[in-house]
Every structure is written in C-alpha cells, then in structure tokens.
Amino acid sequence: MSVSTKSDYALRALIAIAADPTAQAITADELGRAQETPHGYLIAQRGAAGGWRLARPATDVSVADVIRAVDGPLVSVYGVRPESVVYSGRDEVLGPVWVAARSALREVLEDVTIDHLASISSLVAQVFF
C-alpha cells in the first residue's frame, strides 16, 4: 500500500482538529504551521467563521473514510476493483491475493477513527511534552 501525500496531510489535519474539540474552526494557516503542511494542501472556507472543523464526530470518521475521500479506493488493480480484474491461466491466483489485501487493509483502516488517533496524540503530547 502506498499512502499519498494528500491523504497523509488530510489525516494529520483532521487529527489536529479533533484534538481540540472546543475550537470553533482552525484556520488553514494554523493547521499548516502546526503540521508543517504546505498551504496549498489546506483549502478552507473564507470569512469570519471560516477555517476547518469536522462535519461529523471524530468517532464516526475512519482512516479508510479519509483515504477514500482523498484518493479513492483503498486497493485497486489497474484502476479497477480487485474482484473485477480478469486473469487467465496461472495468473488467476493473483485475484484472491488482491481481494485479501483489500480485506486486510479494511480490517485496520476502517476500525481506526480520527478520534482514536487524536486521543493517542493527546496522550503522547502529555507524556513527552
């Protein structure tokens, strides 16, 4: 699996937002400075109430949700779903491998939420900083 820069930055931004649930909205500049993220990756609503905030509770947003929203399917082969790839002959053994790989990724990435990650990062910050 390869995690894109966009997915990494999106996850880091959401963790920062979820770590401070009392904040109304966090500006793109604040997130960029805190996460060392280039400004171009963080586009926000402008205006007095602008910035970033979660539209759903952090407990309802999984890592898989974020990756799919930013980059599309967790696993694809030639840009299509693993079960849609047609092999012949000896190559047919690859189909179940891709389906199993997607299943294993889902098992982890769908169970880990932004809330889990924000809670862990807050604990680490308390212990080490």
DSSP file with accessible surface (Angstrom, degrees, kcal/mol):
  #  RESIDUE AA STRUCTURE BP1 BP2  ACC     N-H-->O    O-->H-N    N-H-->O    O-->H-N    TCO  KAPPA ALPHA  PHI   PSI    X-CA   Y-CA   Z-CA
    1    1 A M              0   0  128      0, 0.0     2,-0.5     0, 0.0    74,-0.1   0.000 360.0 360.0 360.0 141.0    0.0    0.0    0.0
    2    2 A S        -     0   0  115      0, 0.0     2,-0.6     0, 0.0     0, 0.0  -0.973 360.0-150.4-119.6 127.4    1.2    3.5   -0.8
    3    3 A V        -     0   0   76     -2,-0.5     2,-0.0     4,-0.0    64,-0.0  -0.870  20.7-132.7 -98.4 124.3   -0.2    6.4    1.2
    4    4 A S     >  -     0   0   34     -2,-0.6     4,-2.4     1,-0.1     5,-0.2  -0.290  17.5-116.0 -72.8 160.3   -0.3    9.6   -0.8
    5    5 A T  H  > S+     0   0   73      1,-0.2     4,-2.9     2,-0.2     5,-0.3   0.903 117.0  55.8 -59.9 -40.7    0.9   13.0    0.5
    6    6 A K  H  > S+     0   0  108      1,-0.2     4,-2.4     2,-0.2    -1,-0.2   0.920 108.6  45.7 -61.0 -44.3   -2.6   14.3    0.2
    7    7 A S  H  > S+     0   0    0      2,-0.2     4,-2.7     1,-0.2     5,-0.2   0.915 113.1  50.5 -65.2 -43.0   -4.0   11.5    2.4
    8    8 A D  H  X S+     0   0   69     -4,-2.4     4,-2.5     1,-0.2    -2,-0.2   0.947 113.1  45.1 -59.6 -48.8   -1.2   11.9    4.9
    9    9 A Y  H  X S+     0   0   41     -4,-2.9     4,-2.5     2,-0.2    -1,-0.2   0.893 112.7  51.8 -63.5 -39.7   -1.8   15.7    5.1
   10   10 A A  H  X S+     0   0   27     -4,-2.4     4,-2.5    -5,-0.3    -2,-0.2   0.940 111.4  46.6 -63.6 -44.4   -5.5   15.2    5.4
   11   11 A L  H  X S+     0   0   22     -4,-2.7     4,-2.4     2,-0.2    -2,-0.2   0.927 112.4  50.1 -63.6 -43.9   -5.2   12.7    8.3
   12   12 A R  H  X S+     0   0   70     -4,-2.5     4,-2.0    -5,-0.2    -1,-0.2   0.916 111.6  48.6 -61.7 -41.7   -2.7   15.0   10.1
   13   13 A A  H  X S+     0   0    6     -4,-2.5     4,-2.4     1,-0.2    -1,-0.2   0.925 111.4  49.2 -64.7 -43.8   -5.0   18.0    9.7
   14   14 A L  H  X S+     0   0   34     -4,-2.5     4,-2.8     1,-0.2    -2,-0.2   0.879 108.9  53.1 -65.9 -36.2   -8.1   16.0   11.0
   15   15 A I  H  X S+     0   0   36     -4,-2.4     4,-1.9     2,-0.2    -1,-0.2   0.937 109.9  48.5 -62.9 -43.9   -6.1   14.7   14.0
   16   16 A A  H  X S+     0   0   22     -4,-2.0     4,-0.6     2,-0.2    -2,-0.2   0.913 113.3  47.1 -62.7 -42.0   -5.2   18.3   14.9
   17   17 A I  H >< S+     0   0   14     -4,-2.4     3,-1.1     1,-0.2     6,-0.2   0.936 113.8  46.9 -65.4 -45.6   -8.8   19.5   14.5
   18   18 A A  H 3< S+     0   0   13     -4,-2.8    -1,-0.2     1,-0.2    -2,-0.2   0.787 100.6  67.5 -69.3 -25.4  -10.2   16.6   16.6
   19   19 A A  H 3< S+     0   0   41     -4,-1.9    -1,-0.2     1,-0.3    -2,-0.2   0.738 106.7  41.3 -68.9 -20.0   -7.5   17.0   19.3
   20   20 A D    X<  +     0   0   75     -3,-1.1     3,-1.5    -4,-0.6    -1,-0.3  -0.678  66.3 168.5-126.8  77.2   -9.2   20.4   20.2
   21   21 A P  T 3  S+     0   0  111      0, 0.0    -1,-0.1     0, 0.0    -2,-0.1   0.661  72.7  65.4 -67.4 -12.1  -12.9   19.8   20.1
   22   22 A T  T 3  S+     0   0  122     -3,-0.1     2,-0.1     3,-0.0     3,-0.0   0.689  78.5 102.4 -82.0 -17.1  -13.6   23.1   21.8
   23   23 A A    <   -     0   0   37     -3,-1.5     3,-0.2    -6,-0.2    -3,-0.0  -0.424  65.3-147.5 -69.5 138.5  -12.2   25.1   18.9
   24   24 A Q  S    S-     0   0  170      1,-0.3     2,-0.3    -2,-0.1    -1,-0.1   0.966  76.5 -24.7 -67.1 -54.6  -14.8   26.7   16.6
   25   25 A A        -     0   0   25     28,-0.1     2,-0.5    -3,-0.0    -1,-0.3  -0.968  58.2-135.7-158.4 146.6  -12.7   26.4   13.5
   26   26 A I  B     -A   52   0A  24     26,-2.6    26,-3.4    -2,-0.3    -9,-0.1  -0.923  28.2-125.4-108.6 129.4   -8.9   26.1   12.8
   27   27 A T     >  -     0   0   58     -2,-0.5     4,-2.5    24,-0.3     5,-0.2  -0.307  18.0-117.2 -73.1 158.8   -7.6   28.2   10.0
   28   28 A A  H  > S+     0   0   10      1,-0.2     4,-2.9     2,-0.2     5,-0.2   0.880 117.1  54.5 -61.0 -36.8   -5.6   26.7    7.2
   29   29 A D  H  > S+     0   0   87      2,-0.2     4,-2.4     1,-0.2    -1,-0.2   0.925 108.4  47.7 -64.0 -43.9   -2.6   28.9    8.3
   30   30 A E  H  > S+     0   0   89      2,-0.2     4,-2.5     1,-0.2     5,-0.2   0.932 115.0  45.6 -63.0 -44.5   -2.8   27.5   11.9
   31   31 A L  H  X S+     0   0    2     -4,-2.5     4,-2.7     2,-0.2     6,-0.3   0.925 111.7  52.2 -64.0 -43.3   -3.0   23.9   10.6
   32   32 A G  H  X>S+     0   0   10     -4,-2.9     5,-1.9    -5,-0.2     4,-0.9   0.919 112.6  44.4 -60.5 -43.6   -0.2   24.4    8.1
   33   33 A R  H  <5S+     0   0  173     -4,-2.4     3,-0.4     3,-0.2    -1,-0.2   0.935 116.2  46.2 -67.0 -45.4    2.1   25.8   10.8
   34   34 A A  H  <5S+     0   0   72     -4,-2.5    -2,-0.2     1,-0.2    -1,-0.2   0.869 124.1  32.9 -66.4 -36.4    1.2   23.1   13.3
   35   35 A Q  H  <5S-     0   0   41     -4,-2.7    -1,-0.2    -5,-0.2    -2,-0.2   0.408 102.7-124.3-100.2  -2.2    1.5   20.3   10.9
   36   36 A E  T  <5 +     0   0  165     -4,-0.9    -3,-0.2    -3,-0.4    -4,-0.1   0.935  59.0 154.3  53.7  48.1    4.3   21.7    8.7
   37   37 A T      < -     0   0    9     -5,-1.9    -1,-0.2    -6,-0.3    -2,-0.1  -0.901  51.3-106.0-109.1 134.8    2.0   21.3    5.7
   38   38 A P    >   -     0   0   63      0, 0.0     3,-1.8     0, 0.0     4,-0.4  -0.307  28.9-123.4 -58.6 139.8    2.2   23.4    2.6
   39   39 A H  G >  S+     0   0  111      1,-0.3     3,-1.6     2,-0.2    -7,-0.1   0.821 105.1  68.6 -57.2 -34.0   -0.6   26.0    2.4
   40   40 A G  G 3  S+     0   0   63      1,-0.3    -1,-0.3     3,-0.0     3,-0.1   0.743  94.9  56.1 -61.8 -21.3   -1.8   24.7   -1.0
   41   41 A Y  G <  S+     0   0  107     -3,-1.8     2,-0.7     1,-0.2    -1,-0.3   0.658  99.6  65.4 -83.6 -15.8   -3.0   21.4    0.6
   42   42 A L    <   +     0   0    7     -3,-1.6     2,-0.5    -4,-0.4    -1,-0.2  -0.839  61.5 172.0-115.2  95.8   -5.2   23.1    3.1
   43   43 A I        -     0   0  134     -2,-0.7     2,-0.3    -3,-0.1    -3,-0.0  -0.890  12.9-179.9-104.5 130.6   -8.1   25.0    1.5
   44   44 A A        -     0   0   30     -2,-0.5     2,-0.2     8,-0.1     8,-0.1  -0.828  36.2 -87.1-128.9 166.1  -10.7   26.4    3.8
   45   45 A Q  B     -B   51   0B 122      6,-0.8     6,-1.6    -2,-0.3     2,-0.1  -0.520  49.6-134.7 -68.5 132.6  -13.9   28.3    3.9
   46   46 A R        +     0   0  224     -2,-0.2     3,-0.2     4,-0.2     2,-0.2  -0.474  54.6  58.6 -88.3 161.9  -13.2   32.0    4.0
   47   47 A G  S >  S-     0   0   63      1,-0.2     3,-1.9    -2,-0.1    -2,-0.0  -0.521  99.1 -47.3 116.0-180.0  -14.8   34.6    6.2
   48   48 A A  T 3  S+     0   0  121      1,-0.3    -1,-0.2    -2,-0.2    -2,-0.0   0.839 140.1  35.1 -59.1 -34.9  -15.3   35.4    9.8
   49   49 A A  T 3  S+     0   0   64     -3,-0.2    -1,-0.3     2,-0.0    -4,-0.1   0.101  97.9 126.8-104.9  22.0  -16.4   31.9   10.6
   50   50 A G    <   +     0   0   14     -3,-1.9     2,-0.2    -6,-0.1    -4,-0.2  -0.079  28.0  72.3 -75.6 176.8  -14.0   30.3    8.1
   51   51 A G  B    S-B   45   0B   9     -6,-1.6    -6,-0.8   -26,-0.1     2,-0.4  -0.716  82.1 -42.9 115.3-167.9  -11.5   27.6    8.7
   52   52 A W  B     +A   26   0A  79    -26,-3.4   -26,-2.6    -2,-0.2     2,-0.3  -0.829  54.1 152.5-104.4 139.8  -11.6   23.9    9.2
   53   53 A R        -     0   0  105     -2,-0.4     2,-0.3   -28,-0.2   -28,-0.1  -0.960  47.3 -95.2-154.9 158.2  -13.9   22.0   11.5
   54   54 A L        -     0   0   51     -2,-0.3     4,-0.1     1,-0.1    -2,-0.0  -0.615  19.5-159.9 -79.5 135.4  -15.3   18.5   11.5
   55   55 A A  S    S+     0   0  110     -2,-0.3    -1,-0.1     2,-0.1     3,-0.0   0.693  82.5  31.8 -83.5 -22.4  -18.7   18.0    9.9
   56   56 A R  S    S-     0   0  121     -3,-0.0     5,-0.1     1,-0.0    -1,-0.0  -0.900 104.6 -81.5-127.5 160.6  -19.2   14.7   11.7
   57   57 A P    >   -     0   0   76      0, 0.0     3,-2.2     0, 0.0     4,-0.2  -0.328  38.9-121.7 -59.7 143.7  -18.0   13.5   15.1
   58   58 A A  G >  S+     0   0   13      1,-0.3    57,-1.6     2,-0.2     3,-1.1   0.768 112.5  65.4 -60.4 -23.7  -14.4   12.2   15.0
   59   59 A T  G 3  S+     0   0   75      1,-0.2    -1,-0.3    55,-0.2    57,-0.0   0.694 100.6  51.4 -70.3 -18.3  -15.6    8.9   16.3
   60   60 A D  G <  S+     0   0   95     -3,-2.2     2,-0.6     1,-0.1    -1,-0.2   0.320  93.9  81.9-100.8   5.2  -17.6    8.5   13.0
   61   61 A V    <   -     0   0   17     -3,-1.1    53,-2.7    -4,-0.2    54,-0.3  -0.943  62.6-165.3-117.1 113.2  -14.6    9.2   10.7
   62   62 A S  B  >  -C  113   0C  10     -2,-0.6     4,-1.7    51,-0.3    51,-0.3  -0.527  34.3-114.4 -91.7 163.0  -12.3    6.3    9.9
   63   63 A V  H  > S+     0   0   12     49,-2.5     4,-2.5    46,-0.7     5,-0.2   0.909 120.4  55.7 -59.2 -39.5   -8.8    6.4    8.4
   64   64 A A  H  > S+     0   0    0     45,-2.3     4,-2.8    48,-0.3     5,-0.2   0.900 102.9  54.9 -60.9 -40.3  -10.4    4.5    5.4
   65   65 A D  H  > S+     0   0   57     44,-0.3     4,-2.1     1,-0.2    -1,-0.2   0.914 110.4  45.9 -57.8 -44.0  -13.0    7.2    5.0
   66   66 A V  H  X S+     0   0    9     -4,-1.7     4,-2.3     2,-0.2     5,-0.3   0.944 112.9  48.1 -67.5 -47.5  -10.4    9.9    4.7
   67   67 A I  H  X>S+     0   0   13     -4,-2.5     4,-3.4     1,-0.2     5,-0.7   0.931 113.4  48.2 -61.3 -43.1   -8.2    7.9    2.3
   68   68 A R  H  X5S+     0   0   75     -4,-2.8     4,-1.3    -5,-0.2    -1,-0.2   0.900 111.6  50.2 -63.6 -39.9  -11.2    7.1    0.1
   69   69 A A  H  <5S+     0   0   89     -4,-2.1    -1,-0.2    -5,-0.2    -2,-0.2   0.882 121.4  33.5 -66.0 -35.9  -12.3   10.7    0.1
   70   70 A V  H  <5S+     0   0   45     -4,-2.3    -2,-0.2     2,-0.1    -3,-0.2   0.898 138.8  11.1 -86.7 -45.1   -8.9   12.0   -0.9
   71   71 A D  H  <5S-     0   0   69     -4,-3.4    -3,-0.2     1,-0.3    -2,-0.2   0.481  96.0-122.6-118.3  -8.3   -7.5    9.2   -3.1
   72   72 A G     << +     0   0   24     -4,-1.3    -1,-0.3    -5,-0.7    -2,-0.1  -0.619  69.6  18.4  97.6-156.1  -10.3    6.8   -4.0
   73   73 A P        -     0   0   88      0, 0.0     3,-0.2     0, 0.0     6,-0.0  -0.067  65.6-129.0 -56.3 149.4  -10.4    3.0   -3.3
   74   74 A L  S    S+     0   0   21      1,-0.2     2,-0.4   -73,-0.0    -2,-0.0   0.876  95.1  18.2 -65.0 -40.8   -8.1    1.5   -0.8
   75   75 A V  S    S+     0   0   24    -74,-0.1     2,-0.3     2,-0.0    -1,-0.2  -0.996  70.9 162.1-134.9 129.4   -6.9   -1.1   -3.2
   76   76 A S        -     0   0   60     -2,-0.4     2,-0.5    -3,-0.2     5,-0.2  -0.980  25.9-146.9-141.0 154.5   -7.2   -1.1   -7.0
   77   77 A V  B >  S-D   80   0D  16      3,-2.6     3,-1.7    -2,-0.3     7,-0.1  -0.991  89.3 -14.8-121.5 117.3   -5.5   -3.0   -9.7
   78   78 A Y  T 3  S-     0   0  200     -2,-0.5    -1,-0.1     1,-0.3     3,-0.1   0.828 129.5 -57.4  57.3  29.8   -5.1   -1.1  -13.0
   79   79 A G  T 3  S+     0   0   65      1,-0.3     2,-0.3    -6,-0.0    -1,-0.3   0.582 118.3  99.5  81.2   8.6   -7.6    1.4  -11.6
   80   80 A V  B <  S-D   77   0D  66     -3,-1.7    -3,-2.6     1,-0.1    -1,-0.3  -0.857  83.6 -82.6-124.7 163.8  -10.4   -1.2  -11.0
   81   81 A R    >>  -     0   0  132     -2,-0.3     3,-1.8    -5,-0.2     4,-0.6  -0.312  42.6-117.7 -61.4 143.5  -11.8   -3.1   -8.1
   82   82 A P  G >4 S+     0   0    1      0, 0.0     3,-1.1     0, 0.0    17,-0.2   0.861 113.1  53.6 -54.3 -38.6   -9.7   -6.3   -7.3
   83   83 A E  G 34 S+     0   0   88      1,-0.2    -2,-0.1    15,-0.1    12,-0.0   0.652 103.2  59.4 -74.5 -10.9  -12.7   -8.6   -8.0
   84   84 A S  G <4 S+     0   0   71     -3,-1.8     2,-0.3    11,-0.1    -1,-0.2   0.589  79.8 102.9 -90.6 -11.2  -13.2   -7.0  -11.4
   85   85 A V    <<  -     0   0   24     -3,-1.1     2,-0.6    -4,-0.6    -7,-0.0  -0.568  62.9-148.9 -75.4 131.4   -9.7   -7.9  -12.7
   86   86 A V        +     0   0  134     -2,-0.3     2,-0.3     9,-0.0    -2,-0.1  -0.912  19.6 175.5-107.4 122.7   -9.8  -10.9  -15.1
   87   87 A Y        -     0   0   39     -2,-0.6     2,-0.3     5,-0.1     5,-0.1  -0.817  12.4-152.6-115.6 163.5   -6.8  -13.2  -15.2
   88   88 A S    >   -     0   0   89     -2,-0.3     3,-1.4     0, 0.0     4,-0.1  -0.939  53.5  -7.9-135.0 157.7   -6.3  -16.4  -17.1
   89   89 A G  G >  S-     0   0   54     -2,-0.3     3,-1.6     1,-0.3     4,-0.2  -0.251 128.2  -9.2  62.9-140.6   -4.2  -19.5  -16.7
   90   90 A R  G >  S+     0   0  229      1,-0.3     3,-1.2     2,-0.1    -1,-0.3   0.746 127.3  70.4 -63.8 -24.0   -1.7  -19.4  -13.9
   91   91 A D  G X  S+     0   0   93     -3,-1.4     3,-2.3     1,-0.2     4,-0.4   0.658  73.5  87.0 -68.7 -16.2   -2.2  -15.7  -13.3
   92   92 A E  G X  S+     0   0  119     -3,-1.6     3,-0.8     1,-0.3    -1,-0.2   0.759  73.5  72.6 -57.0 -22.3   -5.7  -16.4  -11.8
   93   93 A V  G <> S+     0   0  106     -3,-1.2     4,-0.8     1,-0.2    -1,-0.3   0.719  85.7  66.8 -67.2 -17.9   -4.1  -16.9   -8.4
   94   94 A L  H <> S+     0   0   60     -3,-2.3     4,-2.2     1,-0.2     3,-0.3   0.852  85.6  69.4 -72.2 -33.9   -3.5  -13.1   -8.2
   95   95 A G  H <> S+     0   0   14     -3,-0.8     4,-2.1    -4,-0.4     5,-0.2   0.933 100.5  44.6 -51.7 -54.6   -7.2  -12.2   -8.0
   96   96 A P  H  > S+     0   0   87      0, 0.0     4,-2.5     0, 0.0    -1,-0.2   0.831 109.5  58.5 -62.7 -28.3   -7.7  -13.7   -4.5
   97   97 A V  H  X S+     0   0   77     -4,-0.8     4,-2.5    -3,-0.3    -2,-0.2   0.944 107.7  45.1 -65.2 -45.9   -4.5  -12.1   -3.3
   98   98 A W  H  X S+     0   0   81     -4,-2.2     4,-2.2     2,-0.2    -1,-0.2   0.905 113.8  49.5 -66.0 -38.7   -5.7   -8.6   -4.2
   99   99 A V  H  X S+     0   0   52     -4,-2.1     4,-2.3    -5,-0.2    -1,-0.2   0.927 112.6  47.6 -65.4 -42.2   -9.1   -9.2   -2.6
  100  100 A A  H  X S+     0   0   59     -4,-2.5     4,-2.6     2,-0.2    -2,-0.2   0.892 109.4  53.7 -66.0 -38.5   -7.4  -10.5    0.6
  101  101 A A  H  X S+     0   0   39     -4,-2.5     4,-2.3     2,-0.2    -1,-0.2   0.931 109.7  47.6 -62.2 -43.8   -5.1   -7.5    0.6
  102  102 A R  H  X S+     0   0   26     -4,-2.2     4,-2.7     1,-0.2    -2,-0.2   0.923 111.2  51.5 -62.9 -41.6   -8.1   -5.1    0.4
  103  103 A S  H  X S+     0   0   68     -4,-2.3     4,-2.2     1,-0.2    -2,-0.2   0.918 109.7  49.2 -61.7 -42.8   -9.8   -7.1    3.2
  104  104 A A  H  X S+     0   0   56     -4,-2.6     4,-1.3     2,-0.2    -1,-0.2   0.913 111.9  48.5 -65.4 -41.4   -6.7   -6.8    5.5
  105  105 A L  H  X S+     0   0   39     -4,-2.3     4,-3.0     1,-0.2     3,-0.4   0.928 110.8  50.9 -63.3 -44.5   -6.4   -3.1    4.9
  106  106 A R  H  X S+     0   0   82     -4,-2.7     4,-2.2     1,-0.2     5,-0.4   0.895 102.2  61.5 -58.7 -41.0  -10.1   -2.6    5.6
  107  107 A E  H  < S+     0   0  134     -4,-2.2     4,-0.2    -5,-0.2    -1,-0.2   0.876 118.3  27.5 -56.0 -38.2   -9.8   -4.5    8.8
  108  108 A V  H >X S+     0   0   88     -4,-1.3     4,-1.4    -3,-0.4     3,-0.8   0.933 123.4  45.8 -87.1 -55.3   -7.3   -2.0   10.1
  109  109 A L  H 3< S+     0   0   25     -4,-3.0   -45,-2.3     1,-0.3   -46,-0.7   0.757 112.4  49.8 -70.3 -25.1   -8.2    1.3    8.4
  110  110 A E  T 3< S+     0   0   82     -4,-2.2    -1,-0.3    -5,-0.4    -3,-0.1   0.711 111.8  49.7 -83.2 -19.9  -12.0    1.1    8.9
  111  111 A D  T <4 S+     0   0  112     -3,-0.8     2,-0.6    -5,-0.4    -2,-0.2   0.692  95.0  78.7 -90.1 -21.5  -11.6    0.3   12.6
  112  112 A V     <  -     0   0   43     -4,-1.4   -49,-2.5     4,-0.0   -48,-0.3  -0.796  67.8-166.0 -92.3 123.4   -9.2    3.2   13.4
  113  113 A T  B  >  -C   62   0C  18     -2,-0.6     4,-2.0   -51,-0.3   -51,-0.3  -0.633  35.5-112.1-104.9 166.5  -11.0    6.5   13.7
  114  114 A I  H  > S+     0   0    1    -53,-2.7     4,-2.9   -56,-0.7     5,-0.2   0.880 119.9  57.7 -61.9 -35.8   -9.8   10.1   13.8
  115  115 A D  H  > S+     0   0   58    -57,-1.6     4,-2.6   -54,-0.3    -1,-0.2   0.919 104.1  51.1 -61.7 -43.7  -10.9   10.2   17.5
  116  116 A H  H  > S+     0   0   90    -58,-0.3     4,-2.4     1,-0.2    -1,-0.2   0.944 113.6  44.7 -56.5 -48.6   -8.6    7.2   18.3
  117  117 A L  H  X S+     0   0   50     -4,-2.0     4,-2.6     1,-0.2    -2,-0.2   0.899 113.4  49.3 -66.8 -39.8   -5.7    9.0   16.7
  118  118 A A  H  X S+     0   0    3     -4,-2.9     4,-2.3     2,-0.2    -1,-0.2   0.905 111.6  49.9 -66.4 -39.4   -6.4   12.3   18.3
  119  119 A S  H  X S+     0   0   56     -4,-2.6     4,-2.1    -5,-0.2    -2,-0.2   0.922 112.6  46.5 -64.6 -43.2   -6.8   10.7   21.7
  120  120 A I  H  X S+     0   0   99     -4,-2.4     4,-2.6    -5,-0.2     5,-0.2   0.931 112.0  50.4 -65.0 -43.1   -3.5    8.9   21.3
  121  121 A S  H  X S+     0   0   46     -4,-2.6     4,-2.4     1,-0.2    -2,-0.2   0.887 109.5  51.7 -65.6 -34.5   -1.7   12.0   20.1
  122  122 A S  H  X S+     0   0   40     -4,-2.3     4,-2.0     2,-0.2    -1,-0.2   0.912 110.5  48.4 -66.8 -40.1   -3.0   14.0   23.1
  123  123 A L  H  X S+     0   0  105     -4,-2.1     4,-2.1     2,-0.2    -2,-0.2   0.928 111.5  49.3 -64.4 -43.0   -1.7   11.3   25.5
  124  124 A V  H  X S+     0   0   63     -4,-2.6     4,-2.8     1,-0.2     5,-0.4   0.924 110.1  51.6 -61.7 -43.0    1.7   11.3   23.8
  125  125 A A  H  X S+     0   0   42     -4,-2.4     4,-2.1     1,-0.2    -1,-0.2   0.901 109.9  49.6 -61.8 -39.8    1.8   15.1   24.0
  126  126 A Q  H  < S+     0   0  148     -4,-2.0    -1,-0.2     1,-0.2    -2,-0.2   0.886 115.9  42.6 -66.8 -37.5    1.0   15.0   27.7
  127  127 A V  H  < S+     0   0  110     -4,-2.1    -2,-0.2    -5,-0.2    -1,-0.2   0.912 127.3  26.5 -76.2 -42.8    3.7   12.4   28.4
  128  128 A F  H  <        0   0  150     -4,-2.8    -3,-0.2    -5,-0.2    -2,-0.2   0.624 360.0 360.0-102.2 -14.3    6.5   13.8   26.3
  129  129 A F     <        0   0  198     -4,-2.1    -4,-0.1    -5,-0.4    -1,-0.1  -0.200 360.0 360.0-124.7 360.0    5.9   17.5   26.1
